[in-house]
Each structure stands twice: as structure tokens, then as C-alpha cells.
Amino acid sequence: MFAQWKGCIINISSIWGSAAAPKRAVYCASKWGVEGLSKVLAIEWASKGIRVNCIAPGYTYTDQIKELIERG
């Protein structure tokens, strides 16, 4: 990418990369790290024609999520 002066990097985080939740310290910290790294690289590499983005999907309604909702 540096040699071509173009490219795109897409990192995957989650909603826990911008929020905190009890009993999820390690997971939240790792996702915050992915988002922070994405922001830093986006700034550093923009001048080299490389875009860096981070996608943070939310929940998908599944049986497991339905069960969590029902439990409150």
C-alpha cells in the first residue's frame, strides 16, 4: 500500500469499543484498542493515500439475544 500510495484497511470492533459494560473489561479494552489504533493509523497514513476505517456492528436479533432480552 505504501509503494502504491493507495489502499484501504477495515478493522472490526463492536459496540463495546465505545461503551463500557460490567464483567467485560478485557473485551471492552480490546475493542477500545482496535478503535484507537484505527483512528491513529487513519491520521498517520492519510497523507500516504491509505484509508483506515473501523466497523462496529451492533446486535443481530438471534435466539440468544432474544433470551437475554427476556431475562432483562
Secondary structure as the mmCIF struct_conf table of DSSP 4:
data_model
#
loop_
_struct_conf.conf_type_id
_struct_conf.id
_struct_conf.beg_label_comp_id
_struct_conf.beg_label_asym_id
_struct_conf.beg_label_seq_id
_struct_conf.end_label_comp_id
_struct_conf.end_label_asym_id
_struct_conf.end_label_seq_id
TURN_TY1_P TURN_TY1_P1 PHE A 2 TRP A 5
STRN STRN1 GLY A 7 ILE A 12
HELX_RH_3T_P HELX_RH_3T_P1 ILE A 15 GLY A 17
BEND BEND1 SER A 18 ALA A 19
TURN_TY1_P TURN_TY1_P2 PRO A 22 LYS A 23
HELX_RH_AL_P HELX_RH_AL_P1 ALA A 25 TRP A 45
HELX_RH_3T_P HELX_RH_3T_P2 ALA A 46 LYS A 48
TURN_TY1_P TURN_TY1_P3 GLY A 49 GLY A 49
STRN STRN2 ILE A 50 ILE A 55
HELX_RH_AL_P HELX_RH_AL_P2 ASP A 63 ARG A 71
#
